[in-house]
Amino acid sequence: MFKVIAVDSNQVKLEFASKDGKNFTFETYEEAESFMQEVKAKDTLPERYRVLIKKID
């Protein structure tokens, strides 16, 4: 399982969640990568954030 997070220079981490508060998780790296590309394309996060894929157990 994977999740997409955003991290700024102060190591503040953002997790992406749906409107009902459930964190987005992905079965495959490719699904997470696709979501990450969507996030980057929307260009809504400040430039100081890096968007990353994190493996979870």
Backbone as a chain_set.jsonl record, in Angstrom:
{"seq": "MFKVIAVDSNQVKLEFASKDGKNFTFETYEEAESFMQEVKAKDTLPERYRVLIKKID", "coords": {"N": [[0.845, -1.175, 0.0], [0.353, 2.31, -0.589], [0.766, 5.848, -0.023], [0.204, 9.287, -0.793], [2.01, 12.095, 0.073], [2.694, 15.474, 1.158], [5.499, 17.461, 1.82], [7.041, 20.1, 3.577], [9.774, 22.515, 3.828], [10.217, 22.672, 6.548], [9.649, 20.214, 7.443], [6.939, 19.792, 7.78], [4.166, 17.807, 7.344], [1.694, 16.95, 4.99], [-1.25, 15.112, 4.52], [-3.331, 13.577, 2.114], [-6.828, 13.585, 1.896], [-10.217, 12.383, 1.576], [-13.443, 14.033, 1.276], [-14.926, 12.975, 3.338], [-13.072, 12.513, 5.26], [-11.383, 10.307, 5.124], [-8.157, 9.024, 4.599], [-6.421, 9.026, 1.505], [-5.367, 6.049, 0.065], [-3.369, 3.768, -1.827], [-3.257, 0.843, -3.804], [-1.201, 0.143, -5.549], [2.048, 1.289, -6.601], [1.963, 2.645, -8.996], [-0.669, 3.622, -9.123], [-0.591, 5.468, -7.022], [1.365, 7.158, -8.019], [0.065, 8.211, -10.249], [-1.986, 9.682, -8.989], [-0.354, 11.501, -7.613], [0.714, 12.941, -9.768], [-1.618, 14.185, -10.666], [-2.134, 15.88, -8.484], [0.122, 17.55, -8.594], [-0.308, 18.716, -11.096], [-2.556, 20.276, -10.67], [-1.544, 22.359, -9.225], [-1.921, 23.595, -6.665], [-0.693, 23.585, -4.21], [1.635, 25.383, -2.159], [4.887, 26.395, -3.378], [6.901, 25.545, -1.68], [6.387, 22.997, -0.846], [7.105, 19.55, -1.281], [5.942, 16.887, -3.169], [5.415, 13.556, -2.403], [5.665, 9.947, -2.624], [4.787, 7.541, -0.302], [5.556, 4.444, 1.134], [3.397, 2.292, 2.865], [2.465, 0.12, 5.588]], "CA": [[0.0, 0.0, 0.0], [1.092, 3.554, -0.707], [0.007, 7.075, 0.106], [0.879, 10.469, -1.304], [2.104, 13.141, 1.087], [3.447, 16.673, 0.798], [6.393, 17.826, 2.918], [7.698, 21.379, 3.328], [11.159, 22.619, 4.292], [10.227, 22.502, 8.006], [9.197, 18.843, 7.654], [5.494, 19.733, 8.009], [3.636, 16.831, 6.401], [0.276, 16.983, 4.661], [-1.782, 13.89, 3.93], [-4.502, 13.86, 1.297], [-8.007, 12.858, 2.38], [-11.483, 12.668, 0.903], [-14.326, 14.927, 2.034], [-15.408, 12.297, 4.552], [-11.965, 12.414, 6.201], [-10.559, 9.105, 4.953], [-6.922, 9.252, 3.845], [-6.277, 8.289, 0.255], [-4.318, 5.04, -0.015], [-3.334, 3.158, -3.152], [-2.761, -0.531, -3.815], [0.039, 0.03, -6.316], [2.866, 2.49, -6.753], [1.507, 3.332, -10.205], [-1.878, 4.383, -8.765], [-0.132, 6.598, -6.21], [2.082, 8.064, -8.915], [-0.951, 8.891, -11.049], [-2.6, 10.681, -8.112], [0.659, 12.524, -7.372], [0.78, 13.776, -10.964], [-2.828, 15.019, -10.644], [-1.92, 16.918, -7.471], [1.103, 18.5, -9.126], [-0.899, 19.417, -12.236], [-3.509, 21.275, -10.169], [-0.71, 23.471, -8.78], [-2.592, 24.27, -5.56], [0.185, 23.636, -3.038], [2.746, 26.338, -2.265], [6.106, 25.823, -3.963], [7.811, 24.986, -0.669], [6.032, 21.598, -0.597], [7.475, 18.475, -2.204], [4.934, 15.822, -3.15], [6.14, 12.287, -2.374], [4.933, 8.702, -2.413], [5.308, 6.838, 0.869], [5.086, 3.062, 1.299], [2.826, 2.048, 4.187], [2.221, -1.302, 5.868]], "C": [[0.895, 1.244, 0.0], [0.162, 4.724, -0.413], [0.866, 8.218, -0.418], [0.85, 11.518, -0.201], [2.839, 14.344, 0.492], [4.248, 17.086, 2.028], [7.028, 19.171, 2.579], [9.096, 21.394, 3.933], [11.299, 22.481, 5.803], [9.767, 21.107, 8.415], [7.724, 18.756, 8.099], [4.919, 18.831, 6.923], [2.131, 17.013, 6.23], [-0.107, 15.634, 4.077], [-3.065, 14.251, 3.196], [-5.655, 12.969, 1.738], [-9.227, 13.261, 1.566], [-12.325, 13.578, 1.793], [-14.842, 14.293, 3.311], [-14.28, 12.018, 5.552], [-11.097, 11.18, 6.075], [-9.336, 9.427, 4.104], [-6.918, 8.419, 2.574], [-5.125, 7.301, 0.393], [-4.467, 4.331, -1.358], [-2.705, 1.782, -3.066], [-1.407, -0.65, -4.502], [0.769, 1.374, -6.363], [2.364, 3.315, -7.937], [0.249, 4.156, -9.932], [-1.501, 5.629, -7.959], [0.571, 7.636, -7.086], [1.106, 8.86, -9.788], [-1.639, 9.996, -10.231], [-1.62, 11.825, -7.844], [0.764, 13.471, -8.566], [-0.44, 14.693, -11.055], [-2.668, 16.174, -9.669], [-0.968, 17.982, -8.002], [0.511, 19.328, -10.266], [-1.881, 20.504, -11.787], [-2.809, 22.501, -9.616], [-1.376, 24.285, -7.663], [-1.735, 24.384, -4.305], [1.252, 24.713, -3.23], [4.016, 25.638, -2.752], [7.013, 25.159, -2.944], [7.518, 23.517, -0.364], [6.542, 20.69, -1.704], [6.41, 17.397, -2.064], [5.658, 14.499, -3.339], [5.184, 11.107, -2.239], [5.599, 7.963, -1.26], [4.704, 5.439, 0.934], [4.576, 2.898, 2.726], [2.546, 0.558, 4.348], [0.755, -1.614, 5.915]], "O": [[2.016, 1.234, 0.508], [-1.058, 4.616, -0.535], [2.092, 8.122, -0.475], [-0.197, 11.794, 0.384], [3.511, 14.239, -0.535], [3.733, 17.063, 3.146], [7.496, 19.381, 1.46], [9.546, 20.391, 4.488], [12.393, 22.202, 6.293], [9.523, 20.848, 9.593], [7.315, 17.772, 8.715], [5.147, 19.053, 5.734], [1.397, 17.204, 7.199], [0.612, 15.076, 3.247], [-3.8, 15.14, 3.626], [-5.491, 11.764, 1.929], [-9.266, 14.329, 0.954], [-11.954, 13.857, 2.933], [-15.163, 14.998, 4.267], [-14.501, 11.365, 6.572], [-10.155, 11.016, 6.851], [-9.449, 10.022, 3.033], [-7.35, 7.266, 2.564], [-4.025, 7.681, 0.796], [-5.548, 4.299, -1.944], [-1.733, 1.579, -2.338], [-0.564, -1.447, -4.09], [0.174, 2.437, -6.186], [2.344, 4.545, -7.878], [0.112, 5.265, -10.45], [-2.035, 6.713, -8.194], [0.388, 8.841, -6.909], [1.313, 10.049, -10.031], [-1.846, 11.105, -10.724], [-2.014, 12.992, -7.849], [0.89, 14.682, -8.384], [-0.32, 15.845, -11.472], [-3.02, 17.311, -9.982], [-1.23, 19.178, -7.872], [0.804, 20.518, -10.383], [-2.018, 21.532, -12.45], [-3.407, 23.574, -9.542], [-1.392, 25.515, -7.711], [-2.027, 25.199, -3.429], [1.72, 24.927, -4.348], [4.188, 24.435, -2.556], [7.815, 24.296, -3.303], [8.313, 22.858, 0.306], [6.435, 21.0, -2.891], [6.026, 17.041, -0.95], [6.415, 14.323, -4.294], [4.045, 11.256, -1.797], [6.817, 7.783, -1.241], [3.492, 5.269, 0.804], [5.235, 3.31, 3.681], [2.408, -0.17, 3.365], [0.375, -2.764, 6.139]]}, "num_chains": 1, "name": "protein.A"}
